[in-house]
């Protein structure tokens, strides 16, 4: 949410150096996208799911039968990739949830849970008044479409996915999804604590190969949230993803 794809450029290069073809893409409304959220331009999770599905379909057409297609989704990207796997189970061979969590406020503890819950009550109404969510002014996210914030706030308050512009039962789809899932949480991550990451992982069927790694990246500058700063310490995260991807490729 609010992060351009170029932010992950060095991480993609590190994957490439391990022999993995890495493709990055901006969400609509972010980075190089020609769209910007406004009173006239609105979209939600459903459109982002369809965007990802179209991208994956294009990529599939370039792959050899022996190649696997894994989506690494950071934060909101992990949520959207999870929903995409629920709706289009044939799309992915594996999913990495990197600091991606269920944003239900109960995934936080104590006063933090109440602060998160308050955001769930305020952010969508603010988006309706302004016409979009002014994240850069608020200090959370970027310029986000108001329906994106509706879907985000609904998940935050109720802990389930009921997308504003879709009749598809994503909760049931997640339970049916049969793909390997690796969830990675990061110590001291204020935006995706360990329990909240685990709560998203548990949306998938217990019959799937679902794993969770909680990693300590070491000391980072006090003003840097590991939720984003992990890109600078990806040397710890990268081997986990590479080892896991090799293992699931052997089991295909």
C-alpha positions as CSV (number, residue, x, y, z in Angstrom):
1,X,0.0,0.0,0.0
2,X,1.5,3.3,-1.2
3,X,4.8,1.7,-2.2
4,X,6.1,1.8,-5.8
5,X,7.5,-1.3,-7.4
6,X,11.0,0.3,-7.9
7,X,11.4,0.2,-4.1
8,X,11.9,-3.6,-4.5
9,X,14.4,-3.3,-7.4
10,X,17.5,-4.5,-5.4
11,X,15.5,-7.4,-3.9
12,X,14.5,-8.5,-7.4
13,X,18.1,-8.3,-8.5
14,X,19.1,-10.4,-5.5
15,X,16.6,-13.1,-6.5
16,X,17.9,-12.9,-10.1
17,X,21.4,-13.5,-8.8
18,X,20.1,-16.8,-7.3
19,X,18.9,-17.9,-10.7
20,X,15.3,-16.9,-10.2
21,X,13.6,-14.7,-12.8
22,X,12.0,-11.9,-10.9
23,X,9.3,-9.6,-12.2
24,X,8.0,-6.5,-10.4
25,X,4.8,-4.5,-11.2
26,X,3.1,-1.4,-9.9
27,X,-0.4,-1.6,-8.6
28,X,-2.9,0.6,-10.4
29,X,-2.7,4.0,-8.8
30,X,0.9,3.6,-7.7
31,X,4.4,4.2,-9.2
32,X,4.4,4.1,-13.0
33,X,0.6,3.4,-13.2
34,X,-1.2,5.9,-15.4
35,X,-4.1,6.1,-12.9
36,X,-4.3,8.0,-9.7
37,X,-7.1,7.6,-7.1
38,X,-9.4,10.6,-7.1
39,X,-13.1,11.3,-6.6
40,X,-13.6,10.3,-10.3
41,X,-11.1,7.3,-10.2
42,X,-12.1,4.6,-7.7
43,X,-11.3,0.9,-7.4
44,X,-11.0,-1.7,-4.7
45,X,-9.4,-5.1,-3.9
46,X,-11.5,-6.8,-6.6
47,X,-9.8,-4.7,-9.4
48,X,-6.4,-5.4,-7.9
49,X,-7.1,-9.1,-7.9
50,X,-8.1,-8.9,-11.6
51,X,-5.0,-6.9,-12.4
52,X,-2.8,-9.6,-10.8
53,X,-4.6,-12.4,-12.5
54,X,-4.1,-10.7,-15.9
55,X,-0.4,-10.2,-15.2
56,X,0.0,-13.9,-14.1
57,X,-1.8,-15.0,-17.3
58,X,0.7,-13.0,-19.4
59,X,3.6,-14.5,-17.5
60,X,2.3,-18.0,-17.8
61,X,2.4,-17.7,-21.5
62,X,6.2,-17.3,-21.5
63,X,7.0,-20.2,-19.1
64,X,8.2,-23.7,-19.8
65,X,6.2,-26.5,-18.3
66,X,9.0,-27.3,-15.9
67,X,9.0,-23.7,-14.5
68,X,7.1,-22.7,-11.4
69,X,5.4,-19.4,-10.9
70,X,5.5,-18.0,-7.3
71,X,4.1,-14.7,-6.2
72,X,6.0,-12.9,-3.4
73,X,3.5,-10.4,-1.9
74,X,4.7,-7.8,0.6
75,X,2.0,-6.3,2.9
76,X,-1.1,-5.5,0.9
77,X,0.5,-7.4,-2.0
78,X,0.4,-10.6,0.1
79,X,-3.3,-10.0,0.8
80,X,-4.2,-9.4,-2.9
81,X,-2.1,-12.5,-3.9
82,X,-3.9,-14.6,-1.4
83,X,-7.3,-13.5,-2.7
84,X,-6.1,-14.1,-6.3
85,X,-5.1,-17.7,-5.3
86,X,-8.6,-18.1,-3.8
87,X,-10.4,-16.9,-6.9
88,X,-8.0,-18.4,-9.5
89,X,-6.4,-21.4,-7.9
90,X,-4.7,-22.4,-11.1
91,X,-2.7,-19.2,-11.3
92,X,0.0,-19.9,-8.7
93,X,2.4,-22.7,-7.9
94,X,3.3,-21.1,-4.6
95,X,2.8,-18.0,-2.5
96,X,5.2,-16.1,-0.2
97,X,3.5,-13.8,2.3
98,X,6.3,-11.3,3.2
99,X,5.2,-9.2,6.2
100,X,1.7,-9.6,4.9
101,X,-1.0,-10.1,7.4
102,X,-4.7,-10.2,8.2
103,X,-5.3,-6.6,9.3
104,X,-8.0,-7.6,11.8
105,X,-7.3,-5.5,14.9
106,X,-7.2,-8.6,17.1
107,X,-3.8,-9.5,15.6
108,X,-2.4,-6.7,17.6
109,X,-2.1,-6.6,21.4
110,X,-3.2,-4.1,24.1
111,X,-3.5,-0.4,23.2
112,X,-2.1,-1.1,19.7
113,X,-5.2,-3.1,18.9
114,X,-7.4,-0.2,19.9
115,X,-5.4,2.2,17.8
116,X,-5.8,-0.1,14.8
117,X,-9.5,-0.5,15.5
118,X,-9.9,3.3,15.5
119,X,-8.2,3.5,12.1
120,X,-10.8,1.0,10.8
121,X,-13.6,3.3,11.8
122,X,-12.0,6.5,10.5
123,X,-10.1,5.8,7.3
124,X,-13.0,4.9,5.0
125,X,-15.2,7.8,6.1
126,X,-12.3,10.1,5.5
127,X,-11.8,8.7,2.1
128,X,-15.4,9.3,1.2
129,X,-15.2,12.9,2.3
130,X,-12.0,13.7,0.4
131,X,-12.7,11.4,-2.6
132,X,-9.6,9.2,-1.9
133,X,-7.5,8.4,1.1
134,X,-4.8,11.0,1.6
135,X,-2.2,8.6,3.1
136,X,0.8,10.8,2.7
137,X,-0.9,13.5,4.8
138,X,-2.1,11.0,7.4
139,X,1.3,9.2,7.5
140,X,0.0,5.8,6.5
141,X,0.0,4.4,3.0
142,X,-0.2,6.6,-0.1
143,X,-2.9,8.1,-2.2
144,X,-5.3,5.2,-2.0
145,X,-8.7,4.7,-3.7
146,X,-11.6,4.9,-1.4
147,X,-12.9,1.4,-2.1
148,X,-9.4,0.0,-1.4
149,X,-9.8,1.6,2.0
150,X,-13.4,0.2,2.4
151,X,-12.1,-3.3,1.8
152,X,-9.1,-2.7,4.1
153,X,-11.3,-1.3,6.9
154,X,-13.8,-4.2,6.5
155,X,-11.0,-6.7,6.9
156,X,-9.6,-4.7,9.9
157,X,-12.9,-4.6,11.8
158,X,-14.4,-8.0,11.0
159,X,-11.4,-10.3,10.2
160,X,-12.9,-11.6,6.9
161,X,-12.8,-10.7,3.2
162,X,-16.0,-9.5,1.7
163,X,-15.0,-7.3,-1.2
164,X,-17.2,-4.3,-2.0
165,X,-17.3,-5.0,-5.8
166,X,-17.5,-8.8,-5.8
167,X,-20.0,-11.6,-5.2
168,X,-17.3,-14.2,-5.0
169,X,-16.9,-15.9,-1.6
170,X,-13.2,-15.3,-0.9
171,X,-13.3,-16.9,2.5
172,X,-14.4,-20.2,1.1
173,X,-12.0,-19.8,-1.8
174,X,-9.1,-19.4,0.6
175,X,-10.1,-22.6,2.4
176,X,-10.2,-24.5,-1.0
177,X,-6.9,-23.1,-2.3
178,X,-4.4,-26.0,-2.6
179,X,-0.9,-24.4,-2.9
180,X,2.2,-24.1,-0.8
181,X,2.3,-21.0,1.3
182,X,5.3,-19.5,3.1
183,X,4.5,-16.7,5.6
184,X,7.4,-14.6,6.8
185,X,7.0,-12.2,9.7
186,X,9.7,-9.9,11.0
187,X,10.6,-9.1,14.6
188,X,9.4,-5.6,15.8
189,X,7.3,-5.1,12.7
190,X,4.6,-2.7,13.9
191,X,2.4,-3.0,10.7
192,X,2.4,-6.9,10.5
193,X,3.2,-8.5,13.9
194,X,3.8,-12.2,14.1
195,X,0.2,-13.1,15.2
196,X,-1.4,-11.0,12.4
197,X,0.8,-12.7,9.8
198,X,-0.2,-16.1,11.3
199,X,-3.8,-15.2,11.1
200,X,-3.6,-14.7,7.3
201,X,-1.7,-17.9,6.9
202,X,-4.5,-19.8,8.8
203,X,-7.0,-18.6,6.2
204,X,-5.7,-21.3,4.0
205,X,-6.7,-24.9,4.4
206,X,-4.8,-27.0,6.9
207,X,-4.4,-29.5,4.1
208,X,-2.1,-27.2,2.3
209,X,1.7,-27.0,2.8
210,X,1.7,-23.8,4.8
211,X,4.8,-22.7,6.8
212,X,5.7,-19.7,8.9
213,X,9.1,-18.2,9.6
214,X,9.6,-15.4,12.1
215,X,12.9,-13.7,11.4
216,X,15.1,-11.3,13.3
217,X,16.8,-8.9,11.0
218,X,19.0,-7.4,13.7
219,X,19.2,-3.8,14.7
220,X,17.8,-1.2,12.3
221,X,17.7,2.6,12.8
222,X,15.2,3.4,15.5
223,X,13.0,5.5,13.1
224,X,12.9,2.7,10.5
225,X,10.0,0.2,10.7
226,X,11.2,-3.3,9.7
227,X,7.9,-3.6,7.8
228,X,9.7,-1.6,5.0
229,X,13.3,-1.7,6.1
230,X,13.6,-5.5,5.5
231,X,14.5,-4.6,1.9
232,X,17.8,-3.4,3.3
233,X,18.3,-6.7,5.2
234,X,17.0,-9.1,2.6
235,X,20.2,-11.2,2.9
236,X,18.4,-12.9,5.8
237,X,15.1,-13.3,4.1
238,X,16.4,-14.2,0.6
239,X,17.8,-17.7,1.6
240,X,14.5,-18.7,3.2
241,X,12.6,-17.9,0.0
242,X,15.2,-19.6,-2.2
243,X,15.3,-22.8,-0.1
244,X,11.5,-23.0,0.1
245,X,11.0,-22.4,-3.6
246,X,13.5,-25.2,-4.5
247,X,11.8,-27.5,-2.2
248,X,8.3,-26.9,-3.5
249,X,9.6,-27.2,-7.1
250,X,10.9,-30.7,-6.3
251,X,7.5,-31.7,-5.0
252,X,5.5,-30.6,-8.1
